[in-house]
Structures are given as C-alpha cells and as structure tokens.
Amino acid sequence: MRSVYTGALAVSQANGAEIKPLQNNGRLPWDTHELLFAVREPFPSKATGTSIVFGRIRRDKPLIIKSHMPQNGVIFSDGIEADFVSFNSGEIAKISISNSKANLITI
C-alpha cells in the first residue's frame, strides 16, 4: 500500500492538490479488523470501467465482485500470478475478514 499511497500523493500534488500525509504512513495497526485494497493498474478500456479502485473491507462490508471475463479470468494477490484462482464470467468473489487471527511474535 505504501507504493500506492506514494504514487497517488505525487500525482495529486502535481495537479495542485493539498493533501496531508497519512497517519502512520497509512499502516494499519496489527489488531485492526479491516483490510485495505487497491487496484494497481486500473485501466478503463472502451468496454470496461474503473469504478472500484480502492477501498476498505470490514466485517460488515465485504468486497463482492462479479467476473465478466468470458475466459481466462483470474484473481491473484500482490503480483503472485502463479497463486491464482480462476475467475470467469458469472463467478462471484467475496473477500471478507477472516474469523481466524494471526499472532505477531517479536523477540
């Protein structure tokens, strides 16, 4: 997310926007109950739009998306294409907060 914030800040400032720096560089606390997501390259073609490019996922507000790709549609996370899930026309993906929690152990 840091690279997304850095790019968005630079583009906004270059276009005259006055933006305050994000608190804690945009990092969420370890015990948060939400996720942030961003589309790295939102490309609006003649046939598609870019209505969802950034957002927050909460327990009461999952991200639900429907595929319109007739074939070869995929979902993958953080640039790891080999770890993809097929996502073709009509399929629906629901991304939500897990009931399981990770524990951070420091020494």
Backbone atoms as SQL, in Angstrom:
CREATE TABLE atoms (id INTEGER PRIMARY KEY, chain TEXT, resi INTEGER, resn TEXT, atom TEXT, x REAL, y REAL, z REAL);
INSERT INTO atoms VALUES
  (1, 'A', 1, 'MET', 'N', 0.818, -1.195, 0.000),
  (2, 'A', 1, 'MET', 'CA', 0.000, 0.000, 0.000),
  (3, 'A', 1, 'MET', 'C', 0.861, 1.259, 0.000),
  (4, 'A', 2, 'ARG', 'N', 2.068, 1.135, 0.547),
  (5, 'A', 2, 'ARG', 'CA', 2.930, 2.312, 0.602),
  (6, 'A', 2, 'ARG', 'C', 3.222, 2.849, -0.798),
  (7, 'A', 3, 'SER', 'N', 3.464, 1.953, -1.761),
  (8, 'A', 3, 'SER', 'CA', 3.736, 2.414, -3.128),
  (9, 'A', 3, 'SER', 'C', 2.489, 3.031, -3.755),
  (10, 'A', 4, 'VAL', 'N', 1.310, 2.502, -3.429),
  (11, 'A', 4, 'VAL', 'CA', 0.065, 3.075, -3.940),
  (12, 'A', 4, 'VAL', 'C', -0.115, 4.481, -3.387),
  (13, 'A', 5, 'TYR', 'N', 0.064, 4.641, -2.068),
  (14, 'A', 5, 'TYR', 'CA', -0.060, 5.964, -1.452),
  (15, 'A', 5, 'TYR', 'C', 0.952, 6.951, -2.025),
  (16, 'A', 6, 'THR', 'N', 2.187, 6.511, -2.185),
  (17, 'A', 6, 'THR', 'CA', 3.238, 7.392, -2.693),
  (18, 'A', 6, 'THR', 'C', 2.893, 7.889, -4.094),
  (19, 'A', 7, 'GLY', 'N', 2.449, 6.981, -4.957),
  (20, 'A', 7, 'GLY', 'CA', 2.078, 7.368, -6.319),
  (21, 'A', 7, 'GLY', 'C', 0.881, 8.294, -6.346),
  (22, 'A', 8, 'ALA', 'N', -0.150, 7.974, -5.563),
  (23, 'A', 8, 'ALA', 'CA', -1.350, 8.812, -5.522),
  (24, 'A', 8, 'ALA', 'C', -1.035, 10.211, -4.998),
  (25, 'A', 9, 'LEU', 'N', -0.190, 10.280, -3.976),
  (26, 'A', 9, 'LEU', 'CA', 0.206, 11.573, -3.418),
  (27, 'A', 9, 'LEU', 'C', 0.957, 12.411, -4.450),
  (28, 'A', 10, 'ALA', 'N', 1.903, 11.794, -5.153),
  (29, 'A', 10, 'ALA', 'CA', 2.694, 12.519, -6.150),
  (30, 'A', 10, 'ALA', 'C', 1.813, 13.030, -7.293),
  (31, 'A', 11, 'VAL', 'N', 0.914, 12.214, -7.781),
  (32, 'A', 11, 'VAL', 'CA', 0.024, 12.631, -8.878),
  (33, 'A', 11, 'VAL', 'C', -0.888, 13.757, -8.399),
  (34, 'A', 12, 'SER', 'N', -1.461, 13.603, -7.205),
  (35, 'A', 12, 'SER', 'CA', -2.368, 14.619, -6.667),
  (36, 'A', 12, 'SER', 'C', -1.654, 15.951, -6.459),
  (37, 'A', 13, 'GLN', 'N', -0.465, 15.905, -5.864),
  (38, 'A', 13, 'GLN', 'CA', 0.287, 17.145, -5.626),
  (39, 'A', 13, 'GLN', 'C', 0.715, 17.790, -6.942),
  (40, 'A', 14, 'ALA', 'N', 1.086, 16.988, -7.934),
  (41, 'A', 14, 'ALA', 'CA', 1.476, 17.540, -9.239),
  (42, 'A', 14, 'ALA', 'C', 0.314, 18.247, -9.915),
  (43, 'A', 15, 'ASN', 'N', -0.893, 17.890, -9.533),
  (44, 'A', 15, 'ASN', 'CA', -2.086, 18.527, -10.092),
  (45, 'A', 15, 'ASN', 'C', -2.678, 19.576, -9.167),
  (46, 'A', 16, 'GLY', 'N', -1.888, 20.009, -8.180),
  (47, 'A', 16, 'GLY', 'CA', -2.278, 21.126, -7.335),
  (48, 'A', 16, 'GLY', 'C', -3.049, 20.785, -6.076),
  (49, 'A', 17, 'ALA', 'N', -3.248, 19.530, -5.770),
  (50, 'A', 17, 'ALA', 'CA', -3.987, 19.164, -4.564),
  (51, 'A', 17, 'ALA', 'C', -3.119, 19.365, -3.326),
  (52, 'A', 18, 'GLU', 'N', -3.729, 19.830, -2.263),
  (53, 'A', 18, 'GLU', 'CA', -3.039, 19.944, -0.985),
  (54, 'A', 18, 'GLU', 'C', -3.527, 18.799, -0.099),
  (55, 'A', 19, 'ILE', 'N', -2.650, 17.839, 0.107),
  (56, 'A', 19, 'ILE', 'CA', -3.022, 16.632, 0.837),
  (57, 'A', 19, 'ILE', 'C', -2.133, 16.474, 2.056),
  (58, 'A', 20, 'LYS', 'N', -2.761, 16.162, 3.191),
  (59, 'A', 20, 'LYS', 'CA', -1.997, 15.915, 4.407),
  (60, 'A', 20, 'LYS', 'C', -1.398, 14.510, 4.341),
  (61, 'A', 21, 'PRO', 'N', -0.207, 14.326, 4.905),
  (62, 'A', 21, 'PRO', 'CA', 0.365, 12.972, 4.957),
  (63, 'A', 21, 'PRO', 'C', -0.532, 12.048, 5.768),
  (64, 'A', 22, 'LEU', 'N', -0.548, 10.789, 5.400),
  (65, 'A', 22, 'LEU', 'CA', -1.356, 9.813, 6.121),
  (66, 'A', 22, 'LEU', 'C', -0.760, 9.524, 7.487),
  (67, 'A', 23, 'GLN', 'N', -1.622, 9.322, 8.450),
  (68, 'A', 23, 'GLN', 'CA', -1.179, 8.971, 9.794),
  (69, 'A', 23, 'GLN', 'C', -0.485, 7.612, 9.752),
  (70, 'A', 24, 'ASN', 'N', 0.679, 7.512, 10.384),
  (71, 'A', 24, 'ASN', 'CA', 1.462, 6.276, 10.447),
  (72, 'A', 24, 'ASN', 'C', 1.796, 5.743, 9.047),
  (73, 'A', 25, 'ASN', 'N', 1.995, 6.653, 8.087),
  (74, 'A', 25, 'ASN', 'CA', 2.286, 6.286, 6.692),
  (75, 'A', 25, 'ASN', 'C', 1.222, 5.359, 6.102),
  (76, 'A', 26, 'GLY', 'N', 0.006, 5.432, 6.595),
  (77, 'A', 26, 'GLY', 'CA', -1.082, 4.618, 6.075),
  (78, 'A', 26, 'GLY', 'C', -1.116, 3.193, 6.589),
  (79, 'A', 27, 'ARG', 'N', -0.192, 2.856, 7.486),
  (80, 'A', 27, 'ARG', 'CA', -0.161, 1.491, 8.027),
  (81, 'A', 27, 'ARG', 'C', -1.307, 1.298, 9.005),
  (82, 'A', 28, 'LEU', 'N', -1.922, 0.124, 8.926),
  (83, 'A', 28, 'LEU', 'CA', -2.980, -0.221, 9.862),
  (84, 'A', 28, 'LEU', 'C', -2.370, -0.889, 11.086),
  (85, 'A', 29, 'PRO', 'N', -2.967, -0.726, 12.243),
  (86, 'A', 29, 'PRO', 'CA', -2.476, -1.424, 13.433),
  (87, 'A', 29, 'PRO', 'C', -2.610, -2.940, 13.246),
  (88, 'A', 30, 'TRP', 'N', -1.753, -3.710, 13.911),
  (89, 'A', 30, 'TRP', 'CA', -1.783, -5.163, 13.792),
  (90, 'A', 30, 'TRP', 'C', -3.107, -5.751, 14.245),
  (91, 'A', 31, 'ASP', 'N', -3.776, -5.111, 15.180),
  (92, 'A', 31, 'ASP', 'CA', -5.019, -5.674, 15.705),
  (93, 'A', 31, 'ASP', 'C', -6.275, -5.121, 15.012),
  (94, 'A', 32, 'THR', 'N', -6.111, -4.513, 13.866),
  (95, 'A', 32, 'THR', 'CA', -7.262, -3.942, 13.157),
  (96, 'A', 32, 'THR', 'C', -8.175, -5.045, 12.632),
  (97, 'A', 33, 'HIS', 'N', -9.413, -4.700, 12.418),
  (98, 'A', 33, 'HIS', 'CA', -10.395, -5.640, 11.885),
  (99, 'A', 33, 'HIS', 'C', -10.868, -5.176, 10.511),
  (100, 'A', 34, 'GLU', 'N', -9.929, -4.660, 9.717),
  (101, 'A', 34, 'GLU', 'CA', -10.247, -4.260, 8.356),
  (102, 'A', 34, 'GLU', 'C', -9.041, -4.480, 7.455),
  (103, 'A', 35, 'LEU', 'N', -9.308, -4.548, 6.168),
  (104, 'A', 35, 'LEU', 'CA', -8.279, -4.677, 5.154),
  (105, 'A', 35, 'LEU', 'C', -8.405, -3.516, 4.191),
  (106, 'A', 36, 'LEU', 'N', -7.306, -3.109, 3.607),
  (107, 'A', 36, 'LEU', 'CA', -7.331, -2.126, 2.539),
  (108, 'A', 36, 'LEU', 'C', -7.018, -2.839, 1.235),
  (109, 'A', 37, 'PHE', 'N', -7.602, -2.368, 0.138),
  (110, 'A', 37, 'PHE', 'CA', -7.251, -2.921, -1.157),
  (111, 'A', 37, 'PHE', 'C', -7.100, -1.789, -2.170),
  (112, 'A', 38, 'ALA', 'N', -6.285, -2.036, -3.180),
  (113, 'A', 38, 'ALA', 'CA', -6.100, -1.080, -4.268),
  (114, 'A', 38, 'ALA', 'C', -5.850, -1.858, -5.548),
  (115, 'A', 39, 'VAL', 'N', -6.412, -1.374, -6.633),
  (116, 'A', 39, 'VAL', 'CA', -6.132, -1.927, -7.951),
  (117, 'A', 39, 'VAL', 'C', -4.874, -1.234, -8.435),
  (118, 'A', 40, 'ARG', 'N', -3.837, -2.006, -8.709),
  (119, 'A', 40, 'ARG', 'CA', -2.539, -1.413, -9.038),
  (120, 'A', 40, 'ARG', 'C', -2.536, -0.685, -10.369),
  (121, 'A', 41, 'GLU', 'N', -3.232, -1.224, -11.352),
  (122, 'A', 41, 'GLU', 'CA', -3.274, -0.581, -12.664),
  (123, 'A', 41, 'GLU', 'C', -4.717, -0.541, -13.173),
  (124, 'A', 42, 'PRO', 'N', -5.513, 0.385, -12.663),
  (125, 'A', 42, 'PRO', 'CA', -6.910, 0.466, -13.102),
  (126, 'A', 42, 'PRO', 'C', -6.999, 1.015, -14.525),
  (127, 'A', 43, 'PHE', 'N', -7.224, 0.144, -15.481),
  (128, 'A', 43, 'PHE', 'CA', -7.230, 0.529, -16.890),
  (129, 'A', 43, 'PHE', 'C', -8.653, 0.573, -17.425),
  (130, 'A', 44, 'PRO', 'N', -9.169, 1.778, -17.697),
  (131, 'A', 44, 'PRO', 'CA', -10.528, 1.882, -18.248),
  (132, 'A', 44, 'PRO', 'C', -10.503, 1.713, -19.778),
  (133, 'A', 45, 'SER', 'N', -10.906, 0.537, -20.262),
  (134, 'A', 45, 'SER', 'CA', -10.977, 0.314, -21.706),
  (135, 'A', 45, 'SER', 'C', -12.317, 0.826, -22.222),
  (136, 'A', 46, 'LYS', 'N', -12.555, 0.674, -23.517),
  (137, 'A', 46, 'LYS', 'CA', -13.844, 1.084, -24.087),
  (138, 'A', 46, 'LYS', 'C', -14.995, 0.243, -23.562),
  (139, 'A', 47, 'ALA', 'N', -14.691, -1.000, -23.159),
  (140, 'A', 47, 'ALA', 'CA', -15.742, -1.913, -22.706),
  (141, 'A', 47, 'ALA', 'C', -15.874, -2.000, -21.189),
  (142, 'A', 48, 'THR', 'N', -14.851, -1.553, -20.463),
  (143, 'A', 48, 'THR', 'CA', -14.890, -1.690, -19.010),
  (144, 'A', 48, 'THR', 'C', -14.700, -0.346, -18.332),
  (145, 'A', 49, 'GLY', 'N', -15.025, -0.301, -17.076),
  (146, 'A', 49, 'GLY', 'CA', -14.834, 0.907, -16.290),
  (147, 'A', 49, 'GLY', 'C', -13.851, 0.663, -15.168),
  (148, 'A', 50, 'THR', 'N', -13.700, 1.660, -14.332),
  (149, 'A', 50, 'THR', 'CA', -12.819, 1.550, -13.169),
  (150, 'A', 50, 'THR', 'C', -13.546, 2.113, -11.956),
  (151, 'A', 51, 'SER', 'N', -14.685, 1.530, -11.643),
  (152, 'A', 51, 'SER', 'CA', -15.490, 2.066, -10.548),
  (153, 'A', 51, 'SER', 'C', -14.976, 1.644, -9.174),
  (154, 'A', 52, 'ILE', 'N', -14.234, 0.551, -9.097),
  (155, 'A', 52, 'ILE', 'CA', -13.684, 0.102, -7.817),
  (156, 'A', 52, 'ILE', 'C', -12.163, 0.082, -7.950),
  (157, 'A', 53, 'VAL', 'N', -11.487, 1.064, -7.340),
  (158, 'A', 53, 'VAL', 'CA', -10.022, 1.098, -7.433),
  (159, 'A', 53, 'VAL', 'C', -9.342, 1.113, -6.065),
  (160, 'A', 54, 'PHE', 'N', -10.089, 1.435, -5.020),
  (161, 'A', 54, 'PHE', 'CA', -9.525, 1.499, -3.673),
  (162, 'A', 54, 'PHE', 'C', -10.672, 1.359, -2.684),
  (163, 'A', 55, 'GLY', 'N', -10.388, 0.731, -1.551),
  (164, 'A', 55, 'GLY', 'CA', -11.435, 0.649, -0.549),
  (165, 'A', 55, 'GLY', 'C', -11.008, -0.068, 0.707),
  (166, 'A', 56, 'ARG', 'N', -11.949, -0.155, 1.638),
  (167, 'A', 56, 'ARG', 'CA', -11.755, -0.825, 2.917),
  (168, 'A', 56, 'ARG', 'C', -12.730, -1.983, 3.000),
  (169, 'A', 57, 'ILE', 'N', -12.233, -3.093, 3.509),
  (170, 'A', 57, 'ILE', 'CA', -13.067, -4.268, 3.736),
  (171, 'A', 57, 'ILE', 'C', -13.215, -4.412, 5.236),
  (172, 'A', 58, 'ARG', 'N', -14.467, -4.494, 5.685),
  (173, 'A', 58, 'ARG', 'CA', -14.763, -4.662, 7.106),
  (174, 'A', 58, 'ARG', 'C', -15.666, -5.875, 7.277),
  (175, 'A', 59, 'ARG', 'N', -15.846, -6.302, 8.510),
  (176, 'A', 59, 'ARG', 'CA', -16.734, -7.454, 8.757),
  (177, 'A', 59, 'ARG', 'C', -18.127, -7.215, 8.179),
  (178, 'A', 60, 'ASP', 'N', -18.622, -6.004, 8.331),
  (179, 'A', 60, 'ASP', 'CA', -19.965, -5.687, 7.845),
  (180, 'A', 60, 'ASP', 'C', -19.981, -5.176, 6.407),
  (181, 'A', 61, 'LYS', 'N', -18.793, -5.114, 5.771),
  (182, 'A', 61, 'LYS', 'CA', -18.721, -4.578, 4.413),
  (183, 'A', 61, 'LYS', 'C', -17.669, -5.342, 3.595),
  (184, 'A', 62, 'PRO', 'N', -17.990, -6.581, 3.168),
  (185, 'A', 62, 'PRO', 'CA', -17.035, -7.332, 2.351),
  (186, 'A', 62, 'PRO', 'C', -16.955, -6.739, 0.950),
  (187, 'A', 63, 'LEU', 'N', -15.917, -7.104, 0.231),
  (188, 'A', 63, 'LEU', 'CA', -15.792, -6.730, -1.172),
  (189, 'A', 63, 'LEU', 'C', -16.380, -7.866, -1.990),
  (190, 'A', 64, 'ILE', 'N', -17.394, -7.570, -2.791),
  (191, 'A', 64, 'ILE', 'CA', -18.036, -8.578, -3.632),
  (192, 'A', 64, 'ILE', 'C', -17.906, -8.135, -5.077),
  (193, 'A', 65, 'ILE', 'N', -17.262, -8.984, -5.885),
  (194, 'A', 65, 'ILE', 'CA', -17.078, -8.649, -7.297),
  (195, 'A', 65, 'ILE', 'C', -17.542, -9.805, -8.172),
  (196, 'A', 66, 'LYS', 'N', -18.040, -9.466, -9.356),
  (197, 'A', 66, 'LYS', 'CA', -18.540, -10.464, -10.303),
  (198, 'A', 66, 'LYS', 'C', -17.726, -10.382, -11.580),
  (199, 'A', 67, 'SER', 'N', -17.301, -11.530, -12.075),
  (200, 'A', 67, 'SER', 'CA', -16.493, -11.573, -13.292),
  (201, 'A', 67, 'SER', 'C', -17.361, -11.443, -14.544),
  (202, 'A', 68, 'HIS', 'N', -16.845, -10.700, -15.491),
  (203, 'A', 68, 'HIS', 'CA', -17.450, -10.597, -16.820),
  (204, 'A', 68, 'HIS', 'C', -16.474, -11.073, -17.888),
  (205, 'A', 69, 'MET', 'N', -15.390, -11.724, -17.444),
  (206, 'A', 69, 'MET', 'CA', -14.391, -12.260, -18.376),
  (207, 'A', 69, 'MET', 'C', -14.930, -13.557, -18.981),
  (208, 'A', 70, 'PRO', 'N', -15.114, -13.626, -20.306),
  (209, 'A', 70, 'PRO', 'CA', -15.658, -14.848, -20.892),
  (210, 'A', 70, 'PRO', 'C', -14.744, -16.060, -20.721),
  (211, 'A', 71, 'GLN', 'N', -13.435, -15.833, -20.666),
  (212, 'A', 71, 'GLN', 'CA', -12.480, -16.929, -20.466),
  (213, 'A', 71, 'GLN', 'C', -11.164, -16.370, -19.943),
  (214, 'A', 72, 'ASN', 'N', -10.379, -17.225, -19.317),
  (215, 'A', 72, 'ASN', 'CA', -9.045, -16.879, -18.804),
  (216, 'A', 72, 'ASN', 'C', -9.051, -15.798, -17.730),
  (217, 'A', 73, 'GLY', 'N', -10.176, -15.598, -17.052),
  (218, 'A', 73, 'GLY', 'CA', -10.221, -14.651, -15.945),
  (219, 'A', 73, 'GLY', 'C', -9.542, -15.255, -14.722),
  (220, 'A', 74, 'VAL', 'N', -8.808, -14.429, -13.986),
  (221, 'A', 74, 'VAL', 'CA', -8.128, -14.907, -12.785),
  (222, 'A', 74, 'VAL', 'C', -8.165, -13.838, -11.697),
  (223, 'A', 75, 'ILE', 'N', -7.998, -14.301, -10.467),
  (224, 'A', 75, 'ILE', 'CA', -7.782, -13.419, -9.317),
  (225, 'A', 75, 'ILE', 'C', -6.472, -13.858, -8.691),
  (226, 'A', 76, 'PHE', 'N', -5.607, -12.889, -8.389),
  (227, 'A', 76, 'PHE', 'CA', -4.390, -13.213, -7.652),
  (228, 'A', 76, 'PHE', 'C', -4.040, -12.028, -6.775),
  (229, 'A', 77, 'SER', 'N', -3.185, -12.267, -5.802),
  (230, 'A', 77, 'SER', 'CA', -2.872, -11.244, -4.815),
  (231, 'A', 77, 'SER', 'C', -1.415, -10.835, -4.881),
  (232, 'A', 78, 'ASP', 'N', -1.186, -9.540, -4.785),
  (233, 'A', 78, 'ASP', 'CA', 0.147, -8.974, -4.620),
  (234, 'A', 78, 'ASP', 'C', 1.158, -9.444, -5.663),
  (235, 'A', 79, 'GLY', 'N', 0.722, -9.575, -6.919),
  (236, 'A', 79, 'GLY', 'CA', 1.639, -9.869, -8.004),
  (237, 'A', 79, 'GLY', 'C', 2.091, -11.305, -8.116),
  (238, 'A', 80, 'ILE', 'N', 1.536, -12.206, -7.314),
  (239, 'A', 80, 'ILE', 'CA', 1.948, -13.615, -7.369),
  (240, 'A', 80, 'ILE', 'C', 0.969, -14.343, -8.287),
  (241, 'A', 81, 'GLU', 'N', 1.210, -14.239, -9.591),
  (242, 'A', 81, 'GLU', 'CA', 0.285, -14.798, -10.570),
  (243, 'A', 81, 'GLU', 'C', 0.169, -16.318, -10.496),
  (244, 'A', 82, 'ALA', 'N', 1.233, -17.001, -10.080),
  (245, 'A', 82, 'ALA', 'CA', 1.201, -18.463, -10.026),
  (246, 'A', 82, 'ALA', 'C', 0.200, -18.972, -8.992),
  (247, 'A', 83, 'ASP', 'N', -0.181, -18.120, -8.054),
  (248, 'A', 83, 'ASP', 'CA', -1.099, -18.491, -6.984),
  (249, 'A', 83, 'ASP', 'C', -2.513, -17.985, -7.300),
  (250, 'A', 84, 'PHE', 'N', -2.958, -18.179, -8.555),
  (251, 'A', 84, 'PHE', 'CA', -4.221, -17.604, -8.993),
  (252, 'A', 84, 'PHE', 'C', -5.410, -18.526, -8.725),
  (253, 'A', 85, 'VAL', 'N', -6.595, -17.919, -8.773),
  (254, 'A', 85, 'VAL', 'CA', -7.857, -18.640, -8.705),
  (255, 'A', 85, 'VAL', 'C', -8.609, -18.274, -9.981),
  (256, 'A', 86, 'SER', 'N', -9.156, -19.267, -10.684),
  (257, 'A', 86, 'SER', 'CA', -9.930, -18.986, -11.894),
  (258, 'A', 86, 'SER', 'C', -11.114, -18.089, -11.552),
  (259, 'A', 87, 'PHE', 'N', -11.410, -17.148, -12.450),
  (260, 'A', 87, 'PHE', 'CA', -12.480, -16.186, -12.197),
  (261, 'A', 87, 'PHE', 'C', -13.102, -15.793, -13.540),
  (262, 'A', 88, 'ASN', 'N', -13.991, -16.657, -14.035),
  (263, 'A', 88, 'ASN', 'CA', -14.587, -16.447, -15.349),
  (264, 'A', 88, 'ASN', 'C', -16.014, -15.918, -15.240),
  (265, 'A', 89, 'SER', 'N', -16.586, -15.583, -16.364),
  (266, 'A', 89, 'SER', 'CA', -17.884, -14.927, -16.447),
  (267, 'A', 89, 'SER', 'C', -18.945, -15.565, -15.552),
  (268, 'A', 90, 'GLY', 'N', -19.597, -14.736, -14.754),
  (269, 'A', 90, 'GLY', 'CA', -20.662, -15.169, -13.873),
  (270, 'A', 90, 'GLY', 'C', -20.212, -15.562, -12.480),
  (271, 'A', 91, 'GLU', 'N', -18.901, -15.802, -12.305),
  (272, 'A', 91, 'GLU', 'CA', -18.418, -16.176, -10.977),
  (273, 'A', 91, 'GLU', 'C', -18.366, -14.954, -10.068),
  (274, 'A', 92, 'ILE', 'N', -18.615, -15.183, -8.798),
  (275, 'A', 92, 'ILE', 'CA', -18.629, -14.097, -7.815),
  (276, 'A', 92, 'ILE', 'C', -17.586, -14.384, -6.746),
  (277, 'A', 93, 'ALA', 'N', -16.798, -13.369, -6.420),
  (278, 'A', 93, 'ALA', 'CA', -15.799, -13.487, -5.352),
  (279, 'A', 93, 'ALA', 'C', -16.221, -12.582, -4.199),
  (280, 'A', 94, 'LYS', 'N', -16.151, -13.130, -2.994),
  (281, 'A', 94, 'LYS', 'CA', -16.452, -12.353, -1.788),
  (282, 'A', 94, 'LYS', 'C', -15.202, -12.362, -0.925),
  (283, 'A', 95, 'ILE', 'N', -14.636, -11.185, -0.722),
  (284, 'A', 95, 'ILE', 'CA', -13.436, -11.049, 0.101),
  (285, 'A', 95, 'ILE', 'C', -13.865, -10.389, 1.402),
  (286, 'A', 96, 'SER', 'N', -13.591, -11.085, 2.510),
  (287, 'A', 96, 'SER', 'CA', -14.057, -10.585, 3.800),
  (288, 'A', 96, 'SER', 'C', -13.001, -10.833, 4.873),
  (289, 'A', 97, 'ILE', 'N', -13.289, -10.365, 6.054),
  (290, 'A', 97, 'ILE', 'CA', -12.398, -10.530, 7.193),
  (291, 'A', 97, 'ILE', 'C', -12.553, -11.948, 7.744),
  (292, 'A', 98, 'SER', 'N', -11.448, -12.615, 7.974),
  (293, 'A', 98, 'SER', 'CA', -11.455, -13.971, 8.499),
  (294, 'A', 98, 'SER', 'C', -11.786, -13.973, 9.991),
  (295, 'A', 99, 'ASN', 'N', -12.376, -15.058, 10.439),
  (296, 'A', 99, 'ASN', 'CA', -12.599, -15.227, 11.871),
  (297, 'A', 99, 'ASN', 'C', -11.315, -15.627, 12.582),
  (298, 'A', 100, 'SER', 'N', -10.359, -16.224, 11.840),
  (299, 'A', 100, 'SER', 'CA', -9.057, -16.601, 12.412),
  (300, 'A', 100, 'SER', 'C', -8.163, -15.379, 12.474),
  (301, 'A', 101, 'LYS', 'N', -7.307, -15.342, 13.493),
  (302, 'A', 101, 'LYS', 'CA', -6.390, -14.216, 13.650),
  (303, 'A', 101, 'LYS', 'C', -4.959, -14.721, 13.637),
  (304, 'A', 102, 'ALA', 'N', -4.071, -13.903, 13.102),
  (305, 'A', 102, 'ALA', 'CA', -2.641, -14.200, 13.148),
  (306, 'A', 102, 'ALA', 'C', -2.071, -13.549, 14.407),
  (307, 'A', 103, 'ASN', 'N', -1.015, -14.104, 14.924),
  (308, 'A', 103, 'ASN', 'CA', -0.346, -13.528, 16.082),
  (309, 'A', 103, 'ASN', 'C', 1.063, -13.121, 15.681),
  (310, 'A', 104, 'LEU', 'N', 1.425, -11.905, 15.987),
  (311, 'A', 104, 'LEU', 'CA', 2.775, -11.412, 15.719),
  (312, 'A', 104, 'LEU', 'C', 3.629, -11.655, 16.956),
  (313, 'A', 105, 'ILE', 'N', 4.693, -12.404, 16.759),
  (314, 'A', 105, 'ILE', 'CA', 5.604, -12.710, 17.883),
  (315, 'A', 105, 'ILE', 'C', 6.911, -11.985, 17.621),
  (316, 'A', 106, 'THR', 'N', 7.341, -11.197, 18.571),
  (317, 'A', 106, 'THR', 'CA', 8.609, -10.496, 18.446),
  (318, 'A', 106, 'THR', 'C', 9.524, -10.929, 19.592),
  (319, 'A', 107, 'ILE', 'N', 10.805, -10.883, 19.297),
  (320, 'A', 107, 'ILE', 'CA', 11.804, -11.279, 20.317),
  (321, 'A', 107, 'ILE', 'C', 12.670, -10.088, 20.658);
